[in-house]
Amino acid sequence: MATNENLPPNVIKQLAKELKGLDESPPEGIKVGVNDDDFSIIYADIEGPAGTPYENGVFRMKLLLSHDFPHSPPKGYFLTKIFHPNIAPNGEICVNTLKKDWNPSLGLRHVLIIVRCLLIEPYPESALNEQAGKMLLENYDEYARHARLYTGIHAKPKPKFKSGAICESTTTLNVEQHNTSVLNIEQKNAASGAGLSLPSPLAPSSTKGGNNPDHQLQQQPIVLATETGVSGTAVVGISGTAPKKEGLSKVPADKKKMDARKKSLKRL
């Protein structure tokens, strides 16, 4: 949950409730977002009202709440460049609601609606942008052309705010860290498994038995099964293993044939 040392806990609680209401039921053409770490900074995307030079534009602004809010009004700034009599080149907003007409009972919803209404009906008499104010009074068509030009260049749709007034970034971060840890463990296990050196079928046997062919034949099938089971491929190039065993099996058969011939000769 967002925290702020400049705002007392009761104000943070009130703002959280109001921000939740703005998120669940936003004013027309306004989407609100917050700084996850600081409730004193409120962001809003304002859609340009239809029928104005700001139509089809999306203007991002912010409200800065002071340490004694709501007793003093927030300061408003447009982060998107806009050609408007009541918005200074640095983005500062001039509207009576944020100055002499401020009332602690006014909420953020009221402030945001007033700012959007300012795009519909500017007040050139209290202009922060003198060029825009003078142009609005003397040549509206030229003023509208400038405003539309700024809108087309700067007021393109922004990335949308996360849903939920109080963003669950901390929870999301914990989940991502947990998933990353699990992935690292799996990668380490896979790397350690791949790094295991399997005994080569061509390596000399270290067990007792010397050069006993029968002993070697008993050991080699185990090595071959391990090699094939892990890699999934048959061992190629170990020629002579199967033929040796077949050759040894032929020796007793030939001996039996010789014994049978000797017996038949004795009978004759």
C-alpha positions in Angstrom: 0.0 0.0 0.0 1.2 3.5 -0.8 2.7 5.6 2.0 3.5 9.2 2.4 5.3 10.9 5.2 3.9 14.3 4.3 0.2 13.3 4.6 -1.3 12.2 8.0 -2.9 8.8 8.2 -6.5 10.0 8.2 -5.9 12.0 5.0 -4.3 8.9 3.3 -7.3 6.9 4.4 -9.7 9.5 3.0 -7.8 9.7 -0.3 -7.7 5.9 -0.7 -11.5 5.8 -0.3 -12.0 8.6 -2.8 -9.5 7.1 -5.3 -11.3 3.8 -5.1 -14.5 5.5 -5.9 -12.9 7.3 -8.9 -11.5 4.0 -10.2 -14.8 2.1 -9.9 -17.0 5.0 -11.2 -14.7 7.5 -13.1 -16.1 10.8 -14.3 -16.9 11.1 -18.0 -13.7 11.3 -20.1 -11.4 11.0 -17.1 -9.2 8.1 -15.9 -7.3 8.4 -12.6 -4.1 6.8 -11.5 -1.8 7.1 -8.5 1.8 7.0 -7.6 2.2 3.6 -5.9 4.7 5.0 -3.3 3.2 8.5 -2.8 -0.5 9.3 -2.5 0.3 13.0 -2.7 0.7 12.7 -6.5 -2.5 12.0 -8.4 -2.4 11.4 -12.1 -5.3 11.7 -14.6 -5.9 11.2 -18.3 -8.4 13.6 -19.6 -10.1 13.0 -23.0 -10.5 16.1 -25.1 -14.3 17.0 -25.1 -16.1 16.6 -28.4 -16.7 19.8 -30.4 -13.6 21.5 -29.0 -10.1 21.9 -30.6 -9.0 19.2 -28.1 -11.2 16.5 -29.4 -9.6 13.1 -30.0 -6.7 14.0 -27.7 -5.7 12.5 -24.4 -4.1 14.9 -21.9 -2.2 13.7 -18.9 -2.2 15.9 -15.8 -1.2 15.6 -12.2 -2.4 17.1 -8.9 0.2 17.7 -6.2 -1.3 17.6 -2.7 0.4 19.6 0.0 1.2 18.4 3.6 -1.8 20.2 5.0 -4.3 19.0 2.3 -7.3 19.4 2.2 -7.0 22.7 4.1 -5.0 24.0 1.2 -5.8 23.3 -2.5 -3.7 21.0 -4.7 -1.6 22.3 -7.5 -2.5 21.2 -10.9 -0.2 20.7 -13.9 -0.7 19.4 -17.4 2.1 17.0 -18.4 0.9 17.0 -22.0 1.6 20.1 -24.0 -1.5 22.0 -24.8 -2.4 25.4 -26.3 -4.9 26.9 -23.8 -5.4 30.3 -22.3 -5.5 29.0 -18.7 -2.6 26.6 -18.9 0.9 28.0 -18.8 3.7 26.8 -21.1 5.1 24.9 -18.1 1.8 23.1 -17.6 0.5 25.0 -14.6 -3.3 25.3 -14.4 -5.1 28.5 -13.5 -8.6 27.8 -12.3 -10.4 29.5 -9.4 -11.3 26.1 -7.8 -7.6 25.5 -7.2 -7.2 29.0 -5.8 -9.6 31.5 -4.2 -12.7 29.3 -4.6 -11.1 26.3 -2.9 -13.0 24.6 -0.1 -11.7 21.7 2.0 -15.0 19.9 1.4 -14.3 19.7 -2.3 -13.0 16.3 -3.4 -10.8 15.2 -6.2 -13.7 14.3 -8.4 -14.9 17.9 -8.4 -11.5 19.2 -9.2 -11.0 16.9 -12.2 -14.4 17.7 -13.6 -13.7 21.4 -13.3 -10.4 21.0 -15.2 -12.1 19.1 -18.0 -14.8 21.8 -18.2 -11.9 24.3 -18.6 -11.2 22.6 -22.0 -14.8 23.3 -23.0 -15.0 26.9 -21.8 -11.7 28.7 -21.4 -11.4 32.0 -19.4 -9.1 34.3 -21.4 -9.5 37.1 -18.8 -7.2 35.1 -16.4 -4.9 33.8 -19.0 -1.5 32.2 -18.1 -0.8 31.8 -21.8 -1.2 35.3 -23.1 -0.8 34.4 -26.7 -3.6 31.8 -26.5 -5.8 34.2 -24.5 -5.4 37.1 -26.9 -5.9 34.8 -29.9 -9.1 33.4 -28.4 -10.6 36.9 -27.9 -9.5 38.3 -31.3 -9.5 35.4 -33.8 -11.2 32.2 -32.5 -10.5 30.3 -35.8 -6.8 30.9 -35.5 -6.8 30.0 -31.8 -8.7 26.7 -32.7 -6.2 25.9 -35.4 -3.3 26.3 -33.0 -5.0 24.2 -30.4 -5.8 21.4 -32.9 -2.2 21.4 -34.1 -0.9 21.0 -30.5 -3.5 18.3 -29.9 -2.5 16.3 -33.0 1.2 16.5 -32.2 1.3 16.0 -28.4 -2.0 14.6 -27.1 -1.8 11.1 -28.5 -3.3 8.3 -26.4 -1.2 7.4 -23.4 -0.6 4.0 -21.9 -3.5 3.2 -19.6 -3.2 3.3 -15.9 -3.4 0.0 -14.0 -6.9 -0.9 -12.8 -7.4 -0.3 -9.1 -6.7 3.0 -7.4 -4.2 1.4 -5.0 -2.0 -0.6 -7.4 -0.9 -4.0 -6.2 2.6 -3.6 -7.5 4.2 -5.0 -4.3 2.2 -8.3 -4.6 3.0 -8.5 -8.3 6.7 -7.9 -7.6 6.7 -10.7 -4.9 5.1 -13.1 -7.4 7.6 -12.2 -10.1 10.5 -12.7 -7.6 9.1 -16.1 -6.6 8.7 -17.2 -10.2 12.3 -16.0 -10.9 13.7 -18.0 -8.0 11.9 -21.2 -9.1 13.2 -20.7 -12.6 16.7 -20.2 -11.4 16.5 -23.4 -9.3 15.2 -25.4 -12.3 18.0 -24.0 -14.5 20.6 -24.9 -11.9 19.2 -28.4 -11.6 19.2 -28.8 -15.4 22.8 -27.5 -15.6 24.0 -29.8 -12.9 22.3 -32.8 -14.5 23.8 -31.9 -17.9 27.2 -31.6 -16.3 27.3 -35.1 -14.9 30.0 -37.1 -16.6 28.9 -40.6 -17.6 31.4 -43.4 -17.7 32.5 -44.1 -21.2 32.0 -47.6 -22.5 35.5 -47.4 -24.0 37.1 -46.6 -20.6 39.0 -49.5 -18.9 37.2 -51.1 -16.1 38.4 -50.2 -12.6 36.8 -53.1 -10.9 38.5 -56.3 -9.9 38.6 -59.0 -12.5 41.5 -58.0 -14.7 41.1 -58.9 -18.3 38.5 -61.6 -17.7 36.3 -61.4 -20.9 33.3 -62.8 -19.0 33.6 -60.1 -16.4 33.9 -57.3 -19.0 30.8 -58.7 -20.8 28.8 -58.5 -17.6 29.8 -54.9 -16.9 29.4 -53.4 -20.4 25.6 -53.9 -20.7 25.1 -51.8 -17.6 27.2 -48.9 -19.0 25.4 -49.1 -22.3 21.9 -49.0 -20.6 22.9 -45.9 -18.6 24.3 -44.1 -21.6 21.2 -44.9 -23.7 18.7 -44.0 -21.0 20.2 -40.5 -20.3 21.0 -39.3 -23.8 18.2 -41.1 -25.6 20.6 -42.2 -28.3 22.1 -45.5 -29.1 25.8 -45.9 -28.5 27.6 -46.1 -31.9 31.1 -47.2 -32.6 31.5 -49.8 -29.9 32.2 -52.5 -32.4 33.2 -55.9 -31.4 31.2 -56.1 -28.2 28.2 -58.1 -29.5 30.3 -60.1 -32.0 32.7 -61.1 -29.2 29.9 -62.5 -27.1 28.6 -64.3 -30.2 32.0 -65.7 -31.0 32.4 -67.0 -27.5 29.1 -68.7 -27.7 30.2 -70.6 -30.8 33.2 -72.3 -29.1 31.1 -74.8 -27.0 29.0 -75.7 -30.1 32.1 -76.6 -32.2 33.5 -78.7 -29.3 30.3 -80.7 -29.1 30.5 -81.4 -32.9 34.0 -82.7 -32.5 33.1 -85.0 -29.6 30.2 -86.4 -31.6 32.5 -87.2 -34.6 35.0 -89.0 -32.3 32.3 -91.2 -30.9 31.0 -92.1 -34.3 34.6 -93.1 -35.5 35.1 -95.3 -32.4 31.9 -97.2 -33.3 33.2 -97.9 -36.7 
